[in-house]
Amino acid sequence: MQITRAWGRIKGQFDVISDAGQMARKFDAIANEAAQLMSTTGKPVLAALREELPSYLQARGMSGLAQDFTKRLDQIEAPFLPPVGRAALQLASVCDGGWSRLMVAFQMARNAAQGSGKPSVLPGFYIPERMKF
């Protein structure tokens, strides 16, 4: 019930915004205020943003913002999570970045095997990591 009421208040603020930049600034303002109030009224606001905002943004044609907003919510909530929760968020972040680099490496290797390219260096799972031939 608290989450529904929080979303009702938040949605009204988002409804008057038509620009992605303004939406991002308003999201930051609401999320930062909720973080300051985490011990009292902040949790329902953050929960409402996490639950309702992705589908709301999609309906408004701004779905590209959802992933950035979710990452920002993760950052805001991380200090309030138990150690295992913080570790899980950190691992998810590493995997998100590593997986995309791994897919690029697979495509480069596939291209080389088909004779359409001869890479000498493939990206590794972690940012500084490289695989040399």
Buried (B, 14 or more C-beta within 10 A) or exposed (E): EEBEEBBEEBEEEBEEBEEBEEBBEBBEEBBEEBBEEBEEEBBBBBBBBBBBBBEBBEEBEBEEBBEEBBBBBBEBBEEBEEEEEBEEBEEEEEEEEBEEBBEEBEEBBEEBEEEEEEBEEBBBBEEEEEBEE
